[in-house]
Amino acid sequence: MGVPKKHTTKSQRDQRRQHIFLRPSTLTPCPRCGRPKLPHTVCKNCGYYKGAEVLNVLAKLEKKERKKREKEIKEKEKEGEETKKERPLTLEELSKKKF
């Protein structure tokens, strides 16, 4: 067994260990339903990945849960359509707008 030639101080030990920690997982919002999900994975709420349906999430649910989930999805789609309808203001409109 090896024997250290010099004593390792608390400072040296702690500086070596300062990079050893857990990082929180990064979550990104799903572009379809808006729920947080891991990047590069299928959304567990709506079953979509890159704009295509990969999992049929609604088939596995009971009747009450299916209706509730379909209602949530429709509401999210309506909100998305409303935000798309709003167009950015032109320079003339910005100059006329009072804050």
Secondary structure, DSSP 8 states (H G I E B T S, - for coil): ----SS---HHHHHHHHTT--------EE-TTT--EE-TTS--TTT-EETTEE-S-TGGGS-HHHHHHHHHHHHHHHHHHHHHHH-----HHHHHH---
